[in-house]
Amino acid sequence: MRRRPVAPALELLEKVQRRFTKRLQSLKHLQYSIRLTRLGLPSLELRRLHLDLLYCYKIVFGLICLDVNKHFIFTSFYKRTSVQAV
């Protein structure tokens, strides 16, 4: 699945979350990623990725009404490579 381009609105939303978390006095001096960890929040990018994966899962397993063959190409070709110790 191709990653969709991040729209300016999504970048703006991420900027708002950065600013909001920076306003919390006890977290003001911390980096954004650390502020999110302390607050128990995922980044908005991670949330979008999680929802994309969840949507793909639902498509592949027929949990939503969508023609899988229009969006995915399945192949029976499977090549497994292995690393053997010398």
C-alpha positions as CSV (number, residue, x, y, z in Angstrom):
1,M,0.0,0.0,0.0
2,R,1.4,3.4,-1.0
3,R,1.8,5.9,1.8
4,R,-0.5,8.9,1.1
5,P,1.1,12.3,1.1
6,V,0.7,14.2,4.3
7,A,-1.7,17.0,3.7
8,P,-0.9,20.5,5.0
9,A,-3.9,20.2,7.3
10,L,-2.3,17.1,9.0
11,E,1.0,19.0,9.4
12,L,-0.9,21.8,11.0
13,L,-2.7,19.5,13.4
14,E,0.7,17.9,14.4
15,K,2.0,21.5,15.0
16,V,-1.0,22.2,17.3
17,Q,-0.3,19.1,19.3
18,R,3.3,20.0,19.7
19,R,2.4,23.5,20.9
20,F,-0.2,22.2,23.3
21,T,2.1,19.7,24.9
22,K,4.7,22.4,25.2
23,R,2.3,24.6,27.2
24,L,2.2,22.1,30.1
25,Q,4.6,23.6,32.6
26,S,6.1,20.3,33.9
27,L,6.9,19.2,30.3
28,K,7.9,22.5,28.7
29,H,11.6,21.8,28.7
30,L,11.3,18.2,27.2
31,Q,11.5,17.1,23.6
32,Y,8.2,16.5,21.8
33,S,8.7,12.7,21.7
34,I,9.4,12.6,25.5
35,R,6.4,14.8,26.2
36,L,4.2,12.3,24.3
37,T,5.7,9.4,26.2
38,R,5.1,11.0,29.6
39,L,1.5,11.8,28.6
40,G,0.9,8.3,27.3
41,L,0.1,9.6,23.8
42,P,1.3,8.3,20.4
43,S,2.4,10.8,17.7
44,L,-0.2,11.7,15.2
45,E,1.9,10.1,12.5
46,L,2.0,6.8,14.4
47,R,-1.8,7.0,14.9
48,R,-2.3,7.5,11.2
49,L,0.0,4.5,10.4
50,H,-1.8,2.3,12.9
51,L,-5.2,3.2,11.4
52,D,-3.9,2.6,7.8
53,L,-2.7,-0.9,8.9
54,L,-6.0,-1.6,10.6
55,Y,-7.9,-0.6,7.4
56,C,-5.7,-2.9,5.3
57,Y,-6.3,-5.8,7.7
58,K,-10.1,-5.2,7.4
59,I,-9.9,-5.1,3.6
60,V,-7.8,-8.2,3.3
61,F,-10.0,-10.3,5.6
62,G,-13.2,-9.0,4.2
63,L,-14.4,-7.1,7.3
64,I,-15.5,-4.2,5.1
65,C,-17.3,-4.2,1.8
66,L,-14.5,-3.4,-0.7
67,D,-13.2,-5.2,-3.7
68,V,-9.7,-6.3,-2.6
69,N,-8.6,-7.0,-6.2
70,K,-9.0,-3.3,-7.1
71,H,-6.5,-2.3,-4.5
72,F,-4.1,-5.2,-4.0
73,I,-2.2,-7.6,-6.2
74,F,-1.9,-11.1,-4.7
75,T,0.7,-13.5,-6.0
76,S,1.4,-17.1,-5.3
77,F,5.2,-16.5,-5.8
78,Y,7.0,-16.9,-2.5
79,K,10.7,-17.0,-2.2
80,R,12.2,-17.7,1.1
81,T,15.9,-16.9,1.7
82,S,17.8,-18.2,4.6
83,V,21.1,-17.4,6.1
84,Q,23.2,-20.4,6.8
85,A,26.1,-20.4,9.3
86,V,29.4,-21.2,7.8
